[in-house]
Amino acid sequence: MIEARGRPCTVTEIEDLSPSFRRVHLAGDGLRGHAWAPCQVSTFLVSPTEFRRYTPDSFDAMAGRMSLLFYRHGAGHAGALAPGEAWLEGLAVGDEVTAMGLETTRSFRARAVPGTVLVCGDGTTVGLWNSMIRWLDSQTRVSGVVEVPAPDVPLVQGLLPGVQVVAQSGQPGDAVLSRLGDASFGEVTHAYLSGHGQTIQRARDMLRTRYGLHRSVIYTQPYWATGKVGL
């Protein structure tokens, strides 16, 4: 099914941008002419029996190229790597991979509407927010908060202008929720929450209480959750 429905791509470049972030560039004729927007994901076969979905951070439909910004949970830690990270570690320039689909859910799509959009997440969402900031209309101001390991803060701050980037501490989401509770983001019109599932739930409640946002303008997409199999 992957070979029949997927888009064959070649790895053209791999960039290690910081201890936890690696960008992989792919090229393939099957990518040409595809209508793309942030929040779309593509599926990759990362082992003989396992799939993982990733969000492109850039897409060029004319040239048939895209890049994906990976956050490596296991960077600098001992022990076995999760399936997605093991696949990433094994990639090399010239390798052939198959990208299956470029799709999004109805409830989590980029919307170019006037006002201030607040984004909230962790390292797994940096590529998503980076693409969204560049894609959104100039009338839309992007703010919010993202937590990443301390050594990655300078890189991510440069990738996410307007977003507060904080060093993660304690349990997942602690740093984000602390800053979300203290900072003022002005009049927020809508919000995107992604990354750690349990943090999304708490951040959504905080936004509804503090900013009076209706649930219909808070868009959520968990990428991982405590207690579940890693990426």
Secondary structure per residue as TSV (DSSP state, phi and psi in degrees):
chain	resnum	aa	ss	phi	psi
A	1	M	-	360.0	-41.2
A	2	I	H	-61.2	-47.2
A	3	E	H	-65.9	-35.1
A	4	A	H	-77.3	-38.0
A	5	R	H	-104.9	-12.8
A	6	G	S	-83.6	174.4
A	7	R	E	-113.1	109.3
A	8	P	E	-63.1	134.0
A	9	C	E	-134.9	156.4
A	10	T	E	-114.2	136.3
A	11	V	E	-73.3	116.4
A	12	T	E	-101.2	-22.5
A	13	E	E	-162.6	145.3
A	14	I	E	-130.2	126.0
A	15	E	E	-120.0	124.4
A	16	D	E	-91.8	106.6
A	17	L	-	-89.9	-28.6
A	18	S	S	-163.1	176.2
A	19	P	S	-52.8	-35.4
A	20	S	S	-106.8	-8.7
A	21	F	E	-117.5	130.8
A	22	R	E	-132.1	131.0
A	23	R	E	-106.7	131.2
A	24	V	E	-115.9	127.5
A	25	H	E	-100.7	133.7
A	26	L	E	-125.5	149.3
A	27	A	E	-137.6	141.3
A	28	G	-	-172.0	141.9
A	29	D	G	-61.2	-27.9
A	30	G	G	-67.4	-13.6
A	31	L	G	-86.3	-14.6
A	32	R	T	-67.0	140.7
A	33	G	T	76.7	5.3
A	34	H	-	-84.1	133.6
A	35	A	-	-76.4	120.9
A	36	W	-	-126.1	148.3
A	37	A	-	-150.8	156.0
A	38	P	T	-54.6	157.1
A	39	C	T	86.7	-13.6
A	40	Q	-	-71.0	146.6
A	41	V	E	-125.2	154.4
A	42	S	E	-123.3	145.5
A	43	T	E	-102.4	137.0
A	44	F	E	-127.5	143.3
A	45	L	E	-83.0	110.8
A	46	V	E	-100.5	-8.0
A	47	S	E	-157.2	173.0
A	48	P	T	-57.0	-22.4
A	49	T	T	-129.7	4.7
A	50	E	E	-127.3	143.0
A	51	F	E	-119.1	152.3
A	52	R	E	-139.1	146.1
A	53	R	E	-105.6	137.8
A	54	Y	E	-134.6	151.2
A	55	T	-	-100.7	116.8
A	56	P	E	-59.5	140.7
A	57	D	E	-98.5	-11.2
A	58	S	E	-151.9	151.0
A	59	F	E	-150.1	128.0
A	60	D	E	-121.1	98.8
A	61	A	T	-69.5	-26.6
A	62	M	T	-70.6	-45.1
A	63	A	T	-87.5	-13.6
A	64	G	T	71.2	46.5
A	65	R	E	-134.5	149.4
A	66	M	E	-150.5	160.1
A	67	S	E	-129.2	153.0
A	68	L	E	-127.6	131.3
A	69	L	E	-99.4	110.5
A	70	F	E	-95.4	137.6
A	71	Y	E	-101.1	123.8
A	72	R	-	-97.7	101.2
A	73	H	T	-57.7	-37.4
A	74	G	T	-88.5	4.8
A	75	A	T	-59.8	124.6
A	76	G	T	80.8	4.3
A	77	H	-	-112.9	142.8
A	78	A	-	-78.2	160.0
A	79	G	S	110.1	171.7
A	80	A	-	-67.8	143.7
A	81	L	-	-83.9	149.4
A	82	A	-	-65.5	158.5
A	83	P	H	-53.5	-44.2
A	84	G	H	-65.3	-39.4
A	85	E	H	-72.9	-35.2
A	86	A	H	-62.9	-41.8
A	87	W	H	-62.5	-43.9
A	88	L	H	-61.9	-43.3
A	89	E	H	-62.9	-27.6
A	90	G	H	-87.0	-8.6
A	91	L	-	-70.8	144.4
A	92	A	-	-140.7	156.1
A	93	V	T	-58.6	132.9
A	94	G	T	99.9	-15.4
A	95	D	-	-66.3	148.7
A	96	E	E	-100.2	130.5
A	97	V	E	-132.1	160.9
A	98	T	E	-118.2	121.9
A	99	A	E	-95.6	120.6
A	100	M	E	-104.0	112.9
A	101	G	E	75.2	154.0
A	102	L	E	-139.9	98.1
A	103	E	E	-141.9	165.6
A	104	T	-	-143.6	161.5
A	105	T	-	-86.7	159.6
A	106	R	T	-63.1	-32.6
A	107	S	T	-87.3	-7.0
A	108	F	S	-137.7	81.8
A	109	R	-	-132.4	147.4
A	110	A	-	-69.2	135.5
A	111	R	-	-129.3	121.3
A	112	A	-	-88.9	86.3
A	113	V	-	-123.8	148.5
A	114	P	S	-63.2	153.2
A	115	G	E	122.1	-161.4
A	116	T	E	-113.7	119.5
A	117	V	E	-99.1	133.7
A	118	L	E	-105.1	130.1
A	119	V	E	-114.7	148.8
A	120	C	E	-147.4	131.9
A	121	G	E	-178.9	-159.5
A	122	D	-	-133.5	-160.4
A	123	G	G	-59.0	-30.8
A	124	T	G	-70.5	-11.2
A	125	T	G	-106.7	-1.5
A	126	V	H	-61.0	-45.0
A	127	G	H	-61.8	-38.4
A	128	L	H	-62.4	-51.2
A	129	W	H	-66.9	-35.7
A	130	N	H	-60.3	-44.2
A	131	S	H	-69.5	-36.7
A	132	M	H	-68.1	-41.7
A	133	I	H	-58.9	-42.4
A	134	R	H	-74.0	-25.9
A	135	W	H	-87.1	-34.2
A	136	L	S	-63.7	149.5
A	137	D	-	-62.0	152.5
A	138	S	T	-62.9	-18.6
A	139	Q	T	-74.3	-14.1
A	140	T	E	-99.4	119.1
A	141	R	E	-92.5	131.8
A	142	V	E	-105.7	127.6
A	143	S	E	-134.0	-174.0
A	144	G	E	134.8	-163.7
A	145	V	E	-148.7	138.8
A	146	V	E	-134.9	137.9
A	147	E	E	-108.9	137.3
A	148	V	E	-143.3	165.5
A	149	P	-	-57.5	147.1
A	150	A	G	-52.2	-43.2
A	151	P	G	-64.1	-18.0
A	152	D	G	-95.7	-6.0
A	153	V	H	-57.6	-48.0
A	154	P	H	-58.3	-42.6
A	155	L	H	-61.7	-50.3
A	156	V	H	-67.2	-35.2
A	157	Q	H	-61.1	-36.9
A	158	G	H	-70.1	-29.8
A	159	L	H	-80.0	-23.4
A	160	L	S	-124.3	69.4
A	161	P	T	-60.2	135.7
A	162	G	T	92.0	-14.9
A	163	V	S	-101.6	138.2
A	164	Q	E	-81.2	122.3
A	165	V	E	-107.2	121.6
A	166	V	E	-121.0	152.8
A	167	A	E	-75.8	129.8
A	168	Q	-	-68.0	149.7
A	169	S	-	-153.2	148.8
A	170	G	S	63.9	-133.4
A	171	Q	S	-82.9	156.9
A	172	P	T	-53.9	130.9
A	173	G	T	92.0	-13.6
A	174	D	H	-58.1	-47.9
A	175	A	H	-67.9	-41.0
A	176	V	H	-62.6	-48.8
A	177	L	H	-67.6	-34.8
A	178	S	H	-63.6	-47.5
A	179	R	H	-68.7	-36.9
A	180	L	H	-62.8	-32.6
A	181	G	H	-79.4	-24.4
A	182	D	H	-97.2	-36.4
A	183	A	-	-78.8	160.2
A	184	S	-	-116.9	125.8
A	185	F	-	-110.3	13.4
A	186	G	-	75.7	-153.2
A	187	E	S	-87.6	103.0
A	188	V	-	-86.0	131.5
A	189	T	-	-99.4	-30.4
A	190	H	E	-159.7	164.9
A	191	A	E	-143.9	149.5
A	192	Y	E	-121.8	124.8
A	193	L	E	-121.1	128.1
A	194	S	E	-148.3	171.3
A	195	G	E	105.5	-119.5
A	196	H	E	-76.6	122.5
A	197	G	H	-57.0	-48.6
A	198	Q	H	-65.6	-35.3
A	199	T	H	-66.9	-38.4
A	200	I	H	-58.7	-44.4
A	201	Q	H	-60.2	-44.6
A	202	R	H	-71.4	-38.6
A	203	A	H	-66.2	-37.7
A	204	R	H	-61.9	-44.1
A	205	D	H	-63.0	-39.3
A	206	M	H	-65.7	-41.3
A	207	L	H	-67.6	-37.9
A	208	R	H	-66.7	-37.3
A	209	T	H	-77.2	-47.0
A	210	R	H	-80.7	-37.7
A	211	Y	S	-107.9	-2.9
A	212	G	-	66.4	26.5
A	213	L	-	-76.7	135.5
A	214	H	-	-75.4	148.3
A	215	R	G	-58.0	-23.4
A	216	S	G	-70.8	-16.2
A	217	V	G	-112.0	15.6
A	218	I	E	-114.4	109.9
A	219	Y	E	-101.9	129.9
A	220	T	E	-125.6	146.7
A	221	Q	E	-153.8	96.3
A	222	P	E	-70.3	141.4
A	223	Y	E	-105.7	-27.2
A	224	W	E	-158.5	167.7
A	225	A	-	-150.1	146.6
A	226	T	T	-61.1	133.0
A	227	G	T	93.8	-4.5
A	228	K	S	-109.7	164.0
A	229	V	-	-58.0	136.3
A	230	G	-	-67.5	167.9
A	231	L	-	-72.7	360.0
